[in-house]
Amino acid sequence: MSDAFYESVAIWSQVVASILFIFVLVYLWARFLAPAVLASQARKNAELAEAERRRDEAHDRASIATSEIASAEADAEAILARAQGDASRLHDRIVSEARAEGERLARNAGGELERSRAVARDELRAELLERALVIARERAATIDPATNKRLVDETLETADAGAHG
């Protein structure tokens, strides 16, 4: 057998060994590595899906919170508007009641003033009449009989003229 034959066997043995090595690599890849890669990819995809689901839930919660904030702000504005309206109506009512009470008190005070004036006039008349009577009695005690007769005659004439008049 010649050297060429041995060389040929050596080359073919290397080719066969290489082909067997490739088949073993393909078998190991298909049997162990590909499932591991696929499992890892599936885990990463599941993690990604879970992260996306959590992101979507967070986004939904943020949207709900934003709408609740907007609703709360609208409620706060409505409450503020109602409070301002109530305060304005209450202010107007209090001012109106105070004005009415002031007018009533002024009318009552005016009536009381008129009553007080009437009482004061009556008291003044009574006092003046009393003084006039005291003065008249004092003067009457000092009138002589001739003056007395003249005054009585004048009074009778005035009363007679008033009765016929």
C-alpha positions as a Markdown table, in Angstrom:
| # | Residue | x | y | z |
|---|---|---|---|---|
| 1 | Met | 0.0 | 0.0 | 0.0 |
| 2 | Ser | 1.4 | 3.1 | -0.9 |
| 3 | Asp | 1.8 | 6.4 | 0.8 |
| 4 | Ala | -0.9 | 7.9 | -1.3 |
| 5 | Phe | -3.4 | 5.4 | 0.0 |
| 6 | Tyr | -2.5 | 6.2 | 3.6 |
| 7 | Glu | -2.7 | 9.9 | 2.8 |
| 8 | Ser | -6.1 | 9.3 | 1.3 |
| 9 | Val | -7.2 | 7.3 | 4.3 |
| 10 | Ala | -5.9 | 10.0 | 6.6 |
| 11 | Ile | -7.7 | 12.7 | 4.7 |
| 12 | Trp | -10.9 | 10.7 | 4.5 |
| 13 | Ser | -10.6 | 9.9 | 8.2 |
| 14 | Gln | -10.3 | 13.6 | 8.9 |
| 15 | Val | -13.3 | 14.3 | 6.7 |
| 16 | Val | -15.3 | 11.6 | 8.4 |
| 17 | Ala | -14.2 | 12.8 | 11.8 |
| 18 | Ser | -15.1 | 16.4 | 10.9 |
| 19 | Ile | -18.5 | 15.3 | 9.6 |
| 20 | Leu | -19.1 | 13.3 | 12.7 |
| 21 | Phe | -18.0 | 16.2 | 14.8 |
| 22 | Ile | -20.4 | 18.5 | 13.0 |
| 23 | Phe | -23.2 | 15.9 | 13.5 |
| 24 | Val | -22.3 | 15.7 | 17.2 |
| 25 | Leu | -22.4 | 19.5 | 17.4 |
| 26 | Val | -25.7 | 19.7 | 15.6 |
| 27 | Tyr | -27.1 | 16.9 | 17.9 |
| 28 | Leu | -25.8 | 18.7 | 21.0 |
| 29 | Trp | -27.2 | 22.0 | 19.8 |
| 30 | Ala | -30.6 | 20.5 | 19.0 |
| 31 | Arg | -30.7 | 18.4 | 22.1 |
| 32 | Phe | -29.4 | 20.7 | 24.8 |
| 33 | Leu | -28.5 | 24.2 | 23.7 |
| 34 | Ala | -31.5 | 25.1 | 21.5 |
| 35 | Pro | -34.0 | 24.1 | 24.2 |
| 36 | Ala | -32.0 | 26.1 | 26.7 |
| 37 | Val | -31.9 | 29.1 | 24.4 |
| 38 | Leu | -35.6 | 28.8 | 23.6 |
| 39 | Ala | -36.4 | 28.4 | 27.3 |
| 40 | Ser | -34.3 | 31.5 | 28.1 |
| 41 | Gln | -36.0 | 33.4 | 25.3 |
| 42 | Ala | -39.4 | 32.3 | 26.6 |
| 43 | Arg | -38.5 | 33.5 | 30.1 |
| 44 | Lys | -37.3 | 36.8 | 28.8 |
| 45 | Asn | -40.4 | 37.1 | 26.7 |
| 46 | Ala | -42.6 | 36.3 | 29.7 |
| 47 | Glu | -40.6 | 38.9 | 31.8 |
| 48 | Leu | -41.1 | 41.4 | 29.0 |
| 49 | Ala | -44.8 | 40.6 | 28.8 |
| 50 | Glu | -45.1 | 40.9 | 32.6 |
| 51 | Ala | -43.2 | 44.2 | 32.5 |
| 52 | Glu | -45.5 | 45.5 | 29.7 |
| 53 | Arg | -48.6 | 44.3 | 31.6 |
| 54 | Arg | -47.4 | 46.2 | 34.8 |
| 55 | Arg | -46.6 | 49.2 | 32.6 |
| 56 | Asp | -50.1 | 49.1 | 31.1 |
| 57 | Glu | -51.6 | 48.7 | 34.5 |
| 58 | Ala | -49.6 | 51.6 | 35.9 |
| 59 | His | -50.6 | 53.7 | 32.9 |
| 60 | Asp | -54.2 | 52.8 | 33.5 |
| 61 | Arg | -53.9 | 53.7 | 37.2 |
| 62 | Ala | -52.2 | 56.9 | 36.2 |
| 63 | Ser | -55.1 | 57.7 | 33.8 |
| 64 | Ile | -57.6 | 56.9 | 36.5 |
| 65 | Ala | -55.7 | 59.0 | 39.0 |
| 66 | Thr | -55.5 | 61.9 | 36.5 |
| 67 | Ser | -59.2 | 61.7 | 35.9 |
| 68 | Glu | -59.9 | 61.5 | 39.6 |
| 69 | Ile | -57.7 | 64.6 | 40.1 |
| 70 | Ala | -59.5 | 66.4 | 37.4 |
| 71 | Ser | -62.8 | 65.4 | 39.0 |
| 72 | Ala | -61.6 | 66.4 | 42.4 |
| 73 | Glu | -60.5 | 69.8 | 41.1 |
| 74 | Ala | -63.9 | 70.3 | 39.4 |
| 75 | Asp | -65.6 | 69.3 | 42.7 |
| 76 | Ala | -63.3 | 71.7 | 44.6 |
| 77 | Glu | -64.2 | 74.5 | 42.1 |
| 78 | Ala | -67.9 | 73.7 | 42.4 |
| 79 | Ile | -67.6 | 73.7 | 46.2 |
| 80 | Leu | -65.8 | 77.0 | 46.1 |
| 81 | Ala | -68.4 | 78.5 | 43.8 |
| 82 | Arg | -71.2 | 77.2 | 46.1 |
| 83 | Ala | -69.4 | 78.5 | 49.2 |
| 84 | Gln | -68.9 | 81.9 | 47.6 |
| 85 | Gly | -72.6 | 82.0 | 46.5 |
| 86 | Asp | -73.7 | 81.0 | 50.0 |
| 87 | Ala | -71.4 | 83.6 | 51.6 |
| 88 | Ser | -72.7 | 86.3 | 49.2 |
| 89 | Arg | -76.3 | 85.3 | 50.0 |
| 90 | Leu | -75.6 | 85.1 | 53.7 |
| 91 | His | -73.9 | 88.5 | 53.6 |
| 92 | Asp | -76.8 | 90.0 | 51.7 |
| 93 | Arg | -79.3 | 88.5 | 54.1 |
| 94 | Ile | -77.4 | 89.7 | 57.2 |
| 95 | Val | -77.0 | 93.2 | 55.7 |
| 96 | Ser | -80.7 | 93.2 | 54.8 |
| 97 | Glu | -81.8 | 92.0 | 58.3 |
| 98 | Ala | -79.4 | 94.5 | 59.9 |
| 99 | Arg | -80.8 | 97.3 | 57.8 |
| 100 | Ala | -84.4 | 96.3 | 58.6 |
| 101 | Glu | -83.6 | 96.1 | 62.3 |
| 102 | Gly | -81.9 | 99.5 | 62.2 |
| 103 | Glu | -84.9 | 101.0 | 60.4 |
| 104 | Arg | -87.2 | 99.4 | 63.0 |
| 105 | Leu | -85.1 | 100.7 | 65.8 |
| 106 | Ala | -85.1 | 104.2 | 64.2 |
| 107 | Arg | -88.9 | 104.1 | 63.9 |
| 108 | Asn | -89.2 | 102.9 | 67.5 |
| 109 | Ala | -86.8 | 105.6 | 68.6 |
| 110 | Gly | -88.8 | 108.2 | 66.7 |
| 111 | Gly | -92.0 | 107.0 | 68.3 |
| 112 | Glu | -90.4 | 107.0 | 71.7 |
| 113 | Leu | -89.1 | 110.5 | 71.0 |
| 114 | Glu | -92.6 | 111.7 | 70.1 |
| 115 | Arg | -94.0 | 110.1 | 73.3 |
| 116 | Ser | -91.3 | 111.6 | 75.4 |
| 117 | Arg | -91.9 | 115.0 | 73.8 |
| 118 | Ala | -95.7 | 114.7 | 74.5 |
| 119 | Val | -95.0 | 113.7 | 78.1 |
| 120 | Ala | -92.5 | 116.6 | 78.5 |
| 121 | Arg | -95.1 | 119.0 | 77.0 |
| 122 | Asp | -97.8 | 117.7 | 79.3 |
| 123 | Glu | -95.4 | 118.0 | 82.3 |
| 124 | Leu | -94.4 | 121.5 | 81.2 |
| 125 | Arg | -98.0 | 122.6 | 80.8 |
| 126 | Ala | -98.9 | 121.1 | 84.2 |
| 127 | Glu | -95.9 | 122.9 | 85.7 |
| 128 | Leu | -96.7 | 126.2 | 83.9 |
| 129 | Leu | -100.4 | 125.9 | 85.0 |
| 130 | Glu | -99.4 | 125.2 | 88.5 |
| 131 | Arg | -97.0 | 128.2 | 88.6 |
| 132 | Ala | -99.6 | 130.3 | 86.9 |
| 133 | Leu | -102.1 | 129.3 | 89.6 |
| 134 | Val | -99.6 | 130.0 | 92.3 |
| 135 | Ile | -98.9 | 133.4 | 90.8 |
| 136 | Ala | -102.6 | 134.1 | 90.3 |
| 137 | Arg | -103.4 | 133.2 | 93.9 |
| 138 | Glu | -100.6 | 135.4 | 95.2 |
| 139 | Arg | -101.9 | 138.3 | 93.0 |
| 140 | Ala | -105.5 | 137.5 | 93.9 |
| 141 | Ala | -104.7 | 138.0 | 97.5 |
| 142 | Thr | -103.4 | 141.4 | 96.8 |
| 143 | Ile | -106.2 | 142.7 | 94.6 |
| 144 | Asp | -108.4 | 145.4 | 96.0 |
| 145 | Pro | -112.2 | 145.1 | 95.8 |
| 146 | Ala | -112.6 | 147.7 | 93.0 |
| 147 | Thr | -110.2 | 145.8 | 90.7 |
| 148 | Asn | -111.9 | 142.5 | 91.6 |
| 149 | Lys | -115.3 | 143.9 | 90.6 |
| 150 | Arg | -113.9 | 145.2 | 87.3 |
| 151 | Leu | -112.3 | 141.8 | 86.5 |
| 152 | Val | -115.5 | 139.9 | 87.3 |
| 153 | Asp | -117.5 | 142.3 | 85.1 |
| 154 | Glu | -115.1 | 142.0 | 82.2 |
| 155 | Thr | -115.2 | 138.2 | 82.5 |
| 156 | Leu | -118.9 | 138.1 | 82.5 |
| 157 | Glu | -119.2 | 140.4 | 79.5 |
| 158 | Thr | -116.7 | 138.2 | 77.6 |
| 159 | Ala | -118.6 | 135.1 | 78.5 |
| 160 | Asp | -121.9 | 136.7 | 77.6 |
| 161 | Ala | -120.5 | 137.9 | 74.2 |
| 162 | Gly | -119.1 | 134.5 | 73.5 |
| 163 | Ala | -122.5 | 132.9 | 74.2 |
| 164 | His | -124.4 | 135.3 | 71.9 |
| 165 | Gly | -121.8 | 135.6 | 69.3 |
